[in-house]
Each structure stands twice: as structure tokens, then as C-alpha cells.
Amino acid sequence: MKRSSKSHLPYATLTDQGIVRDHNEDSLAITAFDPASELVPESLLCVLCDGVGGHLGGETASRLAVDQITAEIEATDGSSPMIQLSNAIQSASELVWNTAQASDDLRGMATTTVCAWIFGRRLFIANVGDSRIYLIRKGRIHQISVDHTWLQEALEAGLITREDFKGHPNAHVIKRYVGSETAPDVDSRLMFGEHPEKNLQGMMLEAGDQLFMCSDGVSDLVQESEIVTLLKNPNLDTALEAMKLLVYQRGATDNLSMIAVNIPSGKTPAAGKTRALRLFFFALILLMASFVGIYLGWMALFNPR
């Protein structure tokens, strides 16, 4: 994949240490890519990681993971997004593990990760841990990633209900993470709509949709309805700053990181440019055919057999 200097979709990012922590163990990156072929259009890769393992360890784990996932994806052709995302995350996990084993200061470090890869308007996601991806459509918010926590597993097993989540002592016990000794099971489910049991990887995003990714420093303190309200601001940077202030008002006990992507109405600039080029070449071919026809007609008229 070849990097592009301009994204085909508007986005904003924010990462902050909060008001309790004295360092930031979160990392994130957004990378735009040019079309790779006729079947692989322009794309946008969003990666967000929430590191654990202390001052040096958490920062190192999340940054290693973000950089490795981005580099691995850049080295692909974009033809198999889910396989390529999964391979990239597992490669990052191996790198974090091996780096941790080589240093006493880094031993035990790990990180969550959530990744969204948008081709044109087709969405693919992958995640490990409890950072989240939401899709906002027509004023309703949907968590489309799956948490890998003790609470989520207990919920799926029918041992607790969602009403038991608040204040639960196991609220932040993560069951999967990047940096484990064995490669983590990358979650390749995209849960959305009336039938959340269906995997909708590769779904088409609609005009007006918004993608929102965040670490648990945000999702723990901001309600889903508040996310919808704040992201109604057409200026995404301002919207994320307002969300940060809300987190601050509620204590900001953890680092907080966010990525927001808008799906604009109408054709994207890149799509419009591609269509215009196709029309130009089609018109050029018709013009050349017309000249050839005129020339052959002239030859037949003035050079009869």
C-alpha cells in the first residue's frame, strides 16, 4: 500500500494523560493510503492502543503495537483486509512480547488494540482487549466491537446482567491482550443492527455515519447518548475537545484517547476525481473514433476503387 498525503474521509484524533496519571500509556495513528488497484480503492487505517505495564512499559507496548500494525498493513496489497489485520495484530503482539522479555524494565507490558480499515466506504474492524469502536447512524449509537473482559464473558455465559457492570470489582480484568506469550485470538466480528449475532465485516457505511474509537478512559466515564450528542458538532476537533472536558469533569482517572471519522454526504473528492478521469478518457476515445471515421470516409470518397 502506498501512503497518501490526504485522507478521503474527514477525521479527528485526541489523546491525553488525564488529570490523575502523570504519563500517557495510550497511542494512536491514522494512515491514509492511495488506491492499490482497480479493486482496492483509497483507504484509511485507524489504530488505537491502550498500554498497560507501568510508566515505561505501557507507553512502549502501545507505541510498538501502533507502529507495527501500521507498518504491516502498509506492506500488504489490501486485498484481504481481515486476514491482513489479524496478521498485523499478531505480529505486533509477538514484537511486544519479545521486547518485554529482553528488558527487566519492560517485562509484563501489554496493550489493547482496536483497528478500523475503511476502503472507500466499506468498513473492516479487528480488536483485542477492551478499547472500543462505535458506529453512529441516524442518531443511534452501536458498539460494533466486542470487549474481551471478565464482565463480557460472564454476561455471555449468563452469569451476570448489564445492570451488574457498574462498580463491579472485575470491571477492568482483560482476558485478551497484545503482548501475550502466545498469539492472541484476534476478534474479527463486526456486530451491528437488529441481528448482532451476524458478522457484518465489509459493511457499507452510509452518508452521515460516524465512526468513534476510544480507550476505556473515555467509555468508562462518558455515556453512549453523550457521545452521540457531542459528535453532532460538525467540527470533529471541537467535539473531541468537549468530550475530553466532560471526562475531566468526571475525574479523568485514566488516560483518554479518541478517533472520530465522518462519512460525508455525496461523492468523496477522490471518488469524484476518479469519475471525472474516466469520463475524460471515454470522451477522448469517442473523439479519436470520430476522427478515424471521418478520415476513412474521406479516403473512400476521394479514392474510389
C-alpha positions in Angstrom: 0.0 0.0 0.0 1.3 3.5 -0.8 0.7 6.2 1.7 -1.4 9.2 0.7 -0.8 12.8 2.0 -4.6 13.3 2.2 -7.4 11.3 3.6 -10.5 10.6 1.6 -12.6 11.0 4.8 -12.6 13.7 7.4 -11.3 12.7 10.9 -10.0 13.9 14.2 -7.9 12.4 17.0 -7.2 13.2 20.6 -5.0 11.6 23.2 -4.4 12.9 26.7 -2.9 11.7 30.0 -5.9 12.8 32.1 -5.7 14.6 35.4 -4.6 11.7 37.7 -2.0 9.8 35.7 1.4 11.5 35.3 2.0 9.9 31.9 0.1 8.7 28.8 0.2 4.9 28.0 -2.2 5.3 25.1 -1.1 5.6 21.4 -2.9 6.0 18.2 -2.3 6.6 14.5 -4.3 7.3 11.3 -2.8 6.4 7.9 -4.3 7.2 4.5 -3.5 5.0 1.5 -3.8 5.6 -2.2 -5.8 3.1 -4.3 -3.8 -0.1 -4.7 -5.7 -1.5 -7.7 -9.0 -1.3 -9.6 -10.5 -3.5 -6.9 -8.8 -1.8 -3.9 -9.8 1.9 -3.6 -8.3 4.6 -1.4 -8.4 3.6 2.3 -8.0 4.9 5.8 -6.4 2.8 8.6 -7.2 3.8 12.2 -5.3 2.2 15.1 -5.8 2.9 18.8 -3.9 1.1 21.7 -4.2 1.4 25.5 -1.0 0.1 27.1 -0.5 -1.5 30.5 2.6 -2.2 32.4 3.7 0.9 34.2 5.2 4.2 33.0 7.8 2.9 30.6 6.1 -0.5 29.8 2.6 0.8 28.9 3.9 3.6 26.7 6.3 1.3 25.0 3.8 -1.5 24.4 1.1 0.8 22.9 3.6 2.6 20.6 5.2 -0.6 19.4 1.8 -2.0 18.6 0.6 1.0 16.7 3.8 1.3 14.7 4.0 -2.4 13.9 0.3 -2.8 12.9 0.6 0.3 10.6 3.9 -1.0 9.1 2.5 -4.5 8.5 -0.7 -3.1 6.8 1.4 -0.7 4.7 3.4 -3.8 3.4 0.2 -5.5 2.2 -1.8 -5.0 -1.0 -5.1 -4.6 0.8 -6.7 -7.5 -1.0 -7.6 -9.5 2.2 -8.4 -6.9 4.9 -9.5 -9.3 7.7 -6.6 -11.7 7.2 -4.1 -8.8 6.9 -5.4 -7.0 10.0 -5.3 -10.2 12.1 -1.8 -11.0 10.9 -0.7 -7.4 11.7 -2.1 -7.6 15.2 -0.5 -10.9 15.9 2.9 -9.7 14.6 2.6 -6.7 16.9 1.8 -9.0 19.8 4.9 -11.1 19.1 7.0 -7.9 18.9 5.7 -6.6 22.3 6.3 -10.0 24.0 9.8 -10.3 22.7 10.7 -6.8 23.6 9.4 -7.3 27.1 11.5 -10.4 27.6 14.6 -8.6 26.7 14.3 -5.9 29.4 13.5 -6.2 33.1 12.0 -2.7 33.0 9.5 -3.8 30.3 8.6 -7.3 31.5 4.9 -7.7 31.8 3.9 -4.9 29.4 1.0 -5.3 27.1 -1.7 -3.3 25.3 -5.2 -3.4 23.9 -5.8 -2.5 20.3 -8.8 -1.6 18.1 -8.3 -1.2 14.3 -10.7 0.1 11.7 -9.8 -0.1 8.0 -12.1 1.8 5.7 -11.9 1.1 1.9 -13.9 3.8 0.2 -16.9 3.4 2.4 -16.5 -0.3 3.2 -15.6 -1.0 6.8 -13.4 -3.7 8.4 -12.5 -3.9 12.1 -10.4 -6.0 14.4 -9.7 -5.8 18.1 -8.1 -7.3 21.1 -8.9 -6.1 24.6 -11.5 -3.6 25.9 -10.9 -0.5 23.8 -14.0 0.1 21.7 -15.4 1.0 18.3 -18.8 2.6 17.9 -20.9 3.3 14.8 -23.4 6.2 15.0 -26.1 6.0 12.4 -29.3 8.2 12.2 -28.8 9.4 15.8 -28.3 5.9 17.3 -25.1 4.6 18.6 -24.0 1.0 18.3 -20.9 -0.7 19.9 -19.7 -2.8 16.9 -16.6 -4.2 18.6 -16.6 -6.9 21.4 -14.9 -6.4 24.8 -12.6 -9.1 25.9 -13.2 -8.7 29.6 -14.2 -10.9 32.5 -17.5 -9.0 32.6 -18.3 -9.6 28.9 -17.5 -13.3 29.2 -19.7 -13.6 32.3 -22.5 -11.7 30.5 -22.3 -14.1 27.5 -22.4 -17.1 29.9 -25.5 -15.7 31.6 -23.8 -15.3 35.0 -24.5 -11.6 35.3 -26.6 -8.9 33.6 -25.5 -5.5 32.2 -27.0 -3.9 35.4 -24.2 -5.7 37.3 -21.4 -4.0 35.4 -21.3 -0.7 37.3 -18.8 -0.8 40.1 -18.1 -4.5 39.6 -14.6 -5.5 41.1 -13.7 -7.3 37.9 -14.7 -4.4 35.6 -11.1 -4.0 34.2 -10.0 -7.6 34.1 -8.9 -8.1 30.5 -9.0 -11.6 29.1 -7.1 -11.0 25.8 -4.2 -8.5 25.1 -1.5 -7.7 22.7 1.9 -8.9 24.1 0.8 -12.3 25.4 3.2 -15.3 25.3 1.0 -17.0 22.7 -0.6 -15.1 19.9 -3.9 -13.6 20.9 -7.2 -14.6 19.3 -7.9 -11.5 17.2 -11.6 -10.7 17.2 -12.9 -10.3 13.7 -16.5 -9.7 14.5 -18.4 -6.6 13.5 -21.7 -6.5 15.5 -24.4 -4.2 14.2 -28.1 -4.0 13.5 -31.1 -6.0 14.5 -29.2 -9.2 14.3 -26.0 -8.7 16.2 -25.1 -12.3 16.0 -24.3 -11.8 12.3 -20.8 -10.7 11.4 -21.1 -7.7 9.1 -17.4 -7.3 8.2 -17.1 -5.2 5.0 -20.4 -3.4 5.5 -21.0 -0.3 3.5 -21.0 2.9 5.6 -23.8 5.4 4.7 -23.7 9.2 4.3 -23.9 10.8 7.7 -22.5 7.8 9.6 -19.8 8.4 12.2 -17.1 6.0 13.5 -15.9 6.6 17.0 -13.0 4.7 18.6 -11.8 5.2 22.2 -9.9 3.7 25.2 -11.7 2.8 28.4 -10.7 6.1 29.9 -13.5 7.6 27.8 -16.1 4.8 27.7 -16.0 4.4 31.5 -17.0 8.0 32.1 -19.0 9.1 29.1 -22.4 7.6 28.3 -23.2 6.5 24.8 -26.0 9.1 24.5 -23.5 11.8 25.4 -21.1 10.6 22.7 -23.9 11.0 20.1 -24.8 14.5 21.3 -21.2 15.7 21.3 -20.4 14.3 17.9 -23.2 16.3 16.4 -20.8 19.2 16.3 -19.7 19.5 12.6 -16.1 20.3 13.8 -14.7 17.0 15.0 -11.7 18.5 16.7 -14.0 20.7 18.8 -16.3 17.7 19.5 -13.4 15.6 20.9 -12.2 18.5 23.0 -15.6 18.8 24.5 -15.6 15.1 25.3 -12.2 15.5 26.9 -13.6 18.3 29.1 -16.5 16.1 30.1 -14.1 13.3 31.1 -12.1 15.8 33.1 -15.2 16.9 35.0 -15.8 13.3 36.0 -12.2 12.8 37.3 -10.2 11.6 34.3 -8.6 8.9 36.4 -7.2 7.2 33.3 -5.6 8.2 30.0 -8.1 9.0 27.3 -7.8 8.6 23.6 -10.3 9.0 20.8 -10.6 8.8 17.0 -13.7 10.1 15.1 -14.3 9.7 11.4 -17.2 11.2 9.4 -18.8 9.7 6.3 -19.8 12.8 4.3 -22.8 13.1 2.1 -22.4 12.9 -1.7 -19.3 11.7 -3.5 -16.0 11.9 -1.8 -13.4 14.2 -3.6 -11.3 11.1 -4.5 -14.3 9.3 -6.0 -15.4 12.4 -7.9 -11.9 12.8 -9.3 -11.8 9.2 -10.4 -15.2 9.5 -12.1 -14.1 12.7 -13.9 -10.9 11.0 -15.2 -13.0 8.1 -16.5 -15.3 10.4 -18.3 -12.4 12.3 -19.8 -10.8 9.1 -21.2 -14.2 7.9 -22.5 -14.7 11.2 -24.3 -11.2 11.1 -25.7 -11.8 7.6 -27.1 -15.0 8.8 -28.8 -13.3 11.8 -30.2 -10.5 9.6 -31.7 -13.1 7.2 -33.1 -14.9 10.1 -34.8 -11.6 11.3 -36.4 -10.9 7.8 -37.6 -14.4 7.6 -39.1 -14.1 11.0 -40.8 -10.7 10.0 -42.2 -11.9 6.7 -43.6 -15.0 8.4 -45.1 -12.8 11.0 -46.8 -10.5 8.3 -48.2 -13.5 6.3 -49.5 -14.9 9.5 -51.1 -11.8 10.7 -52.9 -10.1 7.5 -53.6 -12.8 5.3 -55.2 -11.7 1.9 -56.5 
